[in-house]
């Protein structure tokens, strides 16, 4: 078993606490992604699991063993960094085999592991090349191969794709997903890119200012965000937020006044007070162009991005809010023209004055 368990993990640098009591269980074989804005503590948490940073308080267990005081080499983990960190004077084979040099493995077993990893990563034709003769994506695959040959209990990835261009990032992302399916290894992956998180993870951990905001499967976080932060972070383009107020609350739900209209939302009315400020959340792809049943949104078009299969309409509402509407590719919207849209009640998320979601009835 290759579970990773964090219990009340805290980390301070001097008087500044950057992780505030992290509790998390990563199950054997899961692909867990830590996601959040820069400076939220996700890389620090990964380095603590790896043993590259000492935990201030709390307990870390890997495969059932407490590892707080264990050096990185004894934790049976392998880490892939943002930087490839390849030896320029060594060929691909020697770069991948270097980490095995200080183990008790025989030459034959080390060779088997290197060649097996090269086959998995489609690097066999490049084993005799130097890093300077490789593309960025190939170099990153060599770095991943160096981790595979160690046959670790847990793989750790610290923003491994951030140095790649957009096309290589997509290709390498697909390769990492295939690799996980083949190896079935427990994997913890750090990124600030929520698209990477959504496409790679079996479970996402959203971190903000050293605290876990929500843990769940990618589509759970997309459809059922726990609060405004998660709602705004997961999804591309991000969710639109419109300020409103509670007009009525009863058995049928909560009536919200916002933008140019009112809408009855099927959420639990407990705790919703008439006159209370709330936030209406609606994803750009869930909005409709034209009048329909739901919350009416009227404004002026600032810009239109035609992407072929769809168009992004940037809209300045009459109440001063800026939102994005994802419309069909042949949308007739044009800059400086009036635009009428609708947010269907079933697609609206409602958040209270503290930023917490009001649950659907």
N, C-alpha and C positions, 0 to 999 in steps of 0.2 A: 504494500500500500504506500502511496506517495502523497498523503494528505499534508496540507500546510495549515496550521492553526495559529492565529494571532489572538492573544487574550490581553485586553487592557494595555495595549502597546502605546507607550508615550516616548517622545524624543524631544530633548531640549538641546539647544546650542547656547551655552551660557545661561542667561536668564530668560531666553526666548524659547518658549515651547512651540514646536512646529507640528507635532502629532499629538492629538488630544484624546487618547484612549481608544485605540482601534481594536475592534473585535471582528474577526473574520475567519471563516472556514473555507478553504479551497480543497475540494474533494479530489480523490485520485482520478487522473485522466482529464480533468476539466481544463478548459482554456479560459482563463480569467484575465480580463483586461482592467487595469487601473486607468481611469480617465479623469481628466480635470484640467483646469487652466494652469498655465505656468506658475510655479511657486506654491502650488496647493499641497505639496508634500508627497506626491505619488512616487517620484524617483527616490526620495529619502526612505520611504517605506520599503521599496524594492531592495535598496542597498542594505537595509537592516536585515531583511530575510536572507540576503546573500552573505551577511557577516562583514560587509565592508564598512558598516557603521554600527556602533554599539547602541543597544537599546537602553534608554534611561530607566524606564520601568515597564513591567509587563512580561509576558512569556511568549516565546516563539517555539513551535514544535514542527518538525519535519519528519514524516514517516513515523510518528509516535515518539520521537526523541526530542527532548528539550535541547535546543541548540544555542541558547543565549550566550554561553561562554565558549562555544566551539569555533575554531578558526574556519574560514571559508573552505579550505581544502578538505575538511572533514565533514562538511555538510552534504556532500553528494549532490551538489547543484552545479549547473553550468550557466554562465551569463554571457549574453551577447550585447555589446555596447553600441551606442550611437556611432562611435568611431570604429572603423574596422580593426584598427590596431594590428595590422599584419606586419610581419618582418619583411622589409623590402628586398633583403639579400637572399631570402629563402624562396624556393618555388612553392607552389600550392601544396604539394604533398608534404613537404617539411613543415609548412605553416600549420597544417591540420594535425600533423603527428607530434608537434612540439610539446603539447601538454601531456603526452603519454611518456615523455622521456624520463620523468621523475617517478614513474609508477613501477610496479613490479611485473608489468606485462612483458611477455617475451616479444621478440621482433616479429614473429609470425602472427601473433594475435593483434599486435599494433597495426601491422600491414593490413590484416583483414578488416579491422575497424575503419581505417582510413579509406580503403577502396570501397567498402560498403557505403560509407557516408558520401563519397564522391559519386557513387552510382545513384543514390537517392536524390542528390542535389544536381545531377547532370553536369558534374564537374570532371568526369573521367578524362575527357580530351584535353583538359587544361592542367593536369597534375604537374607537368614539367614547366609550366609558365611562371614567371615572376608576377607579383601584384601589379606592377606598372603596365603589364600587357593585358590586363583585364578591365572590363567595364565596371562601373560602380555596383551594378547589380550582382556581377560575378564575384566581386570582392566581398560583398555582404554575404553571399552564399558560402564563401570560404570561411568567414567568421562563424557562420552557423554550423558549418561542418566541423570546425574546431571544437565546438560545444558538443556535437553529436557523438564524436569518437570517445568522449569520456563516459558515455552511457550513464548520464546522471539520473538522480531521482526526480529532480525538478529542473525545468528550463526557465530561465529568467531573461526577458528581453527588455532593454531600456531604450525606447524610441529608436529601434534599429533602422527605420526607413526615412528618418527625417533628412538625411543627407542626399537622398535620391531625388531625381526629377519626377514629375507627375506620372509619366508612363511607366518608368521603372518601379515606382512605388506600387502601382497597381499590380504589375507582374509579380513582384517579390511578395506582395501580400497574398496573392493566390498560392504561391509556392509555399509560404509558411503555413497556410491553411491545409494544403495537401500533406505537408510534412507532419502536422499534428495528427491528421487522420491516420497516417501510416504508422507513426511511432506510438500513438495513444499515450503520450507522456503528459504529466501534469505540467502546465505552462502558465506562467504569470507574465503579462506583457504590459508595459507602460507606454502610453501615448497621450498627447493632447488633442489628437485628431479623432473626433467622434465617429467619422466615417470608418476609420480603421477599427475602432471599437465595435461598431455595429456589425461589420462584415466578418470579423475574426472570432469574436467572443462567444462562448457558450454562457458566460456570466459576466456582466459588467459591474464594476465597483466605481461609482461616481464619488470623487473626493473633492472637497472644497475647504480651503483654509484649515487643513489638517484633520478634518472630520469626514466620515462617510455619510453622504447624503442619501444614497439609496443603493441597494444591491438587487440585481435581477437579470433575467434574460433580456437580450436586446429589445425584442418587441414588447416585453412587459414595460420597460422604461419608456419606450416610444408611446405606447397607448395609455399607460397609467403612471405618469410621473408623480412623485410624491409631493413635489413642491415647485416653486417658481424657478429655482436654480436648475434642477434636473430638466424641467420642461424647456428651458431656454438653451440648455447645453446639448441635449440630444435632439437630433434632427437637423437637416440641412436643406434649404435655409432654416434658420431657427424659428421657433414658434412666435407668432405675433401676440403681443399683450396690449389689451385695451382696458383702461380704467373705467369702472362702472360702480353701481351701488345696488344694494338689495331693495327692490321695490315692494316685494311681498314674499312670504314664506308660508307654506302650508303642505298638506298631504300630497299635493300634486307635484311639489318641488319648490324651487326658488325662482322667483321672477326677478330678472336683472335688467336694469336700465343702463344702457351703454351706447356710445356712438349716436346713431340716429334712430334708435328703436328700443324695444323691449323684447325679451325672450324668456320663456319658461324652460328652465333646465331641470332634468330629472335627477337632481342630487338630493342628498339627505338634508332636510331643513333644520335639523338640530344644531343649535348654535348660530344660525344665520339670523342676524337682527336687522329689522327694517331700517334703512338709512346707512347701514354699515358699508364702508368702502370695500370693494372686491376687485379682482382682476380677472378679466375674461381672456382665456388663451385659445387661439385657433391656429392650426398649422396652415401654411400657405397652400399646401396641396389639398386641403379639405374645404377651401373656400370656393364658392360658386360665383361665376360672372353673371350678373343680371339679378332680377328680383325673384325670390323664392321664399319658402317658409324658413324662418330662422331670424337671426339678428341682421338687420339692414345696415349696410356700411356704404357711406357715400363720401366721395372725395375727388381730388384732382390728381391726375396721373403725372408723376414726376419723370418717370423713365420707363422704358420697356426693353427687356432683353429677350430677343427671339432666339431660342436654342434649337429650333427645328421641331422636335416632338412636343415641346411646351414653350411657354413664354412666361417670364417673370415680370409682373406689373408692379412697379413701385408706386404706392398710393399714399397721398397725404390727405388724411380724413379731415372733415370739417371741424372736428374737435381738437385738431392739432397733432393727432397720433400718426406716425409713419408706419405703414404695414407693407407686406409683400403678398401678392396674390399669384398663385401658380395657375395659369390659364392654358387652354389648348394652344398649340403652336401657331394656329391661324387667328389668334385673338385680334380683334379689330382695334384694341386700345391703342391710343396714341398720346404722346406727351402733351400736357396743357389742356387735355379734354376732361370732361366730367366722367366719373366712373361709378357705377352702382354694383355692389356685390352683396352676397349673403353668406353668413356663417350658419350652417345647419345646427340646430340645437344638439343633435346626437354627437356632433364632432367637437363641441365646445368643452373646454376644461375650465373649471371655476376654482379660484384660489381666494382664501380669506385674507384679511388685513395683515396676517402674520406670514403670508406667502405659502401656507399649507393648502393642499388640494382639498376641496370638499368632495367627499366620496359620492359616487353615483348610487341612487336608490336601487 
